[in-house]
């Protein structure tokens, strides 16, 4: 009998811990989305030859785009992309397997990220309204920051 109660206590503690983590993730996301200049944005980067989408929230800063992973508790952005290093190469509607991996109605924005002379391809998936804001943010860069918007 004692073993059964101990197993139930352990299972209950794990369920409570999981619930607390879930609540913290939801509260963090709500706080992020309450900030000015945030929008739902999935990111796909080439990592060790694999390309996979990660759901998240992006926020405009003066000189960079900060991206926060959805399923994380970190208060810091997972990635930051300098505005002067981003160049949009193509934008299109999501298609095929992308339709399941990104938010509904999203469009894919293919970008080139130039960092220290090396280029990296990244894809951002966002709504059409968010793309309009993203393109405007890129185009409104201060003079001298050669920005390319397709």
FENSUL-V405163 format. One record per backbone hydrogen bond with DSSP energy under -1.0 kcal/mol. NH is the residue of the N-H (numbers start at 1). CO is the residue of the C=O. E is the energy in kcal/mol with one decimal. If there is no record, write none. Layout:
# FENSUL-V405163
NH;CO;E
NH;CO;E
This chain:
# FENSUL-V405163
5;1;-2.1
6;2;-2.3
7;3;-2.3
8;4;-2.4
9;5;-2.4
10;6;-2.3
11;7;-2.5
12;8;-2.7
13;9;-2.5
14;10;-2.3
15;11;-2.3
16;12;-2.4
17;13;-2.4
18;14;-2.5
19;15;-2.3
20;16;-2.4
21;17;-2.2
22;18;-2.4
23;19;-2.5
24;20;-2.4
25;21;-2.3
26;22;-2.2
27;23;-2.7
28;24;-2.5
29;25;-2.3
30;26;-2.3
31;27;-2.2
32;28;-2.4
33;29;-2.7
34;30;-1.0
35;32;-1.3
39;58;-2.0
41;56;-2.3
42;125;-2.3
43;54;-2.2
44;123;-2.4
47;50;-2.4
50;47;-2.4
54;43;-1.9
57;68;-2.4
58;39;-2.9
59;66;-2.8
60;37;-2.3
61;64;-2.5
65;81;-2.6
66;59;-2.6
67;79;-3.1
68;57;-3.3
70;55;-2.3
72;70;-1.5
78;67;-1.9
79;67;-1.8
81;65;-2.5
83;63;-2.5
87;112;-1.7
88;148;-2.4
89;110;-2.9
90;110;-1.6
92;108;-2.5
94;106;-1.7
98;95;-1.8
99;96;-1.3
100;97;-1.1
101;97;-1.2
102;98;-1.8
106;103;-1.4
107;126;-3.4
108;92;-3.0
109;124;-3.8
110;90;-3.1
111;122;-3.2
112;87;-2.9
113;120;-3.2
114;85;-2.5
115;118;-3.0
118;115;-2.1
120;113;-1.8
122;111;-2.2
123;44;-2.5
124;109;-2.5
125;42;-2.6
126;107;-2.3
131;127;-2.1
132;128;-1.9
133;129;-1.9
134;130;-2.6
135;131;-3.1
136;132;-2.0
137;133;-2.5
138;134;-2.4
139;135;-2.5
140;136;-1.7
141;138;-1.2
145;142;-1.6
146;144;-1.0
